[in-house]
Amino acid sequence: MSFSNFQLVQSIRKSPAVLWGKFSKDKASSLSRGDPFFKLHYLGVEKVYSLQIEHTHDVVQNFMISTKDKVYKDHALVIRPRYVEVKDIATGCQITKTYLHDIAYCTADTVYPNVFLYICKHKGQLLCRVFLCKKAEKAKAITACLASNFEKAFSDWRKHYSEIKPIPEDDEAEKKTSLQSQGGSEPQQIPGHAKMERGDSTEDEAKLSHSLGSDDEAELQMHQEFHRRLSSTKAPHRLDTGQHDVDELVADHSVQQFMMGDEEED
């Protein structure tokens, strides 16, 4: 982390740290820790090149066909105040973790209505993660819950942090040049994971999650991404949910009963 980035992180820490406190409390061992917890089947991840609905339909269809005869493992999707994580219910192990500011799109598929998916940014790529739910209403409830958490995270940031200026891009370029001149390099990706493709196992994803940056870096990236959304998006607090309107989903009684998530078994 460059000195300028370090200064920014320190400025964020010294501001009314509503979000920062949620990082430091992330030490408990249970799966949900009181956050919305949804039982489902994680089908996998595939690299995509756009947020077009037609493209995500193709991704979902490929997964539904390729996993048709497989025995699905039980997974938990837990929506935290600052990130989303997927866990293996049997072992409690984390398979993958995605910060909310990295998510660009989430929806319940219209062709396969019991499928939930989200698209996130990772190392310059767009990754589509696909989940199979038992009921279409649960897929819609997860969509609404995730979008609502994103909106709250953005609102909290805007209230407390938006006046802190992001690091200029020139400083980032200077950081890379400095590393190269000193014989250093940017953080390396795990061999074999430079590009995520469909078919990567959940075990591989669990290994990949250990290569993700620290909470300091995530806080910095959140600040920069939300600043970008604030200046370039008409509704920066709204997560793209495709053909589903979040307000309509929240008002739907058949969806409401699933929005609090599932009960966690002892």
C-alpha positions, 0 to 999 in steps of 0.5 A: 500500500502506497503512502498516499493510500495509507493516508487515505485509510487513516482519514477514513478510520478517523472519520465516524467509522460506522462501516469500519466497526463492522470489519473489526467485529468479524471474528465469530465462528458461526455461519450467519452471526445474525446476518441474512442466511440463505440455504441454496446450492452454489453452481459455480462461477463463469467469466462474462464480458457484459451485464447484458441479460441475454449473456447471463441467460446463457451462463445460467443455461450452461450451468443448469445443463452441466449440473443436471445429473450432479448431486448438489452440495448444500451451501449458505449465502450470507449477506453481510453489511459489507460483503457477501460470502458463500460457505459450505454448510457441512464444514463451515468453510468459506468458499468465496467472499465478495465485497458489496462495492465489487458487485455490479449486478444481481437478479433472479433469472427470468428463464430459470426463476429459482436461480439467483446470480450476481456479477462482480468485478475481480482483477479487471474481469467480470465474474458471474456466480450462479446459485440454485434455490428451491423456490423462485420466491427465495431467489427474488428475496436474495435479490432484494436483500442484497440490493437493500444492503448495497443501498445501505452501505452506500448511504452510510458511506455517503453520510460519513466518508464522501467528503474524503477525496479519492486517490488520483489515478496518477498516484496509483501509476506512480505506485506501480512505477516505484515498485518496478524500479525497486525490483518489486511487483504487483501482488501475484495471483495464485498460479492457474487462477489468473483467469476464472473460467466456468468449471473452476471448483469450489475448492479452487475458489476457497484457495483463491479467497485467501489471496484477496486483499486486506480489509484496509485495501477493501476499505480503500477500494470501496471509497474509490468505487463509491466516489466513481458511482457518485459522479458517473451513475444516475442512481449510485445507491441502486444496484442493478437488478435487471428486470426486477424492481427492488421496491416491488420485490419488497412489497410482494408478500410471497417474497417477504416471507423469505427476506429474513433468510433461513434459520441456522441449524445448531 
